[in-house]
């Protein structure tokens, strides 16, 4: 009986080894096929990269030649004379033409003209030996008109409004969550007697 058991064990081991070898063969075959496929794809990709590089290199040389030809054509063209810029008249910083009256020293004679009033008499022009008349506008202080004072919103009202808003922001969540907690607590209190039974 021991011999039969030993023979059966050896046969089982032999069958197991054959099954393992037979199971491993398809794995090796599929790995070899996958490797062959990867190599083919790699070679095809290298060929495409080489073709693309040749195309780009050819396109670049064409662009370079076109640029050089266009540059040579541009430099070989005769220069066209440009129309001269017309001389500009003297102008102030806003572009208005400057006249000789703008530099007239008697232009500002110190008298004010009010429309509807009698025309003022022509001002005397200062003589060569006299100093121009100086008017002191700073000596007479003018009182500026006081703007109407606006009533300010009272500070206590602002503080009261802020406190009201804060109370609402705090009270609303407390009421909502407090009510739900109270309902849960109320339900759990009704279950307490059932726990002691």
HELIX and SHEET records of a PDB file:
HELIX    1   1 UNK A    2  UNK A   76  1                                  75    
HELIX    2   2 UNK A  100  UNK A  103  5                                   4    
HELIX    3   3 UNK A  155  UNK A  196  1                                  42    
END                                                                             
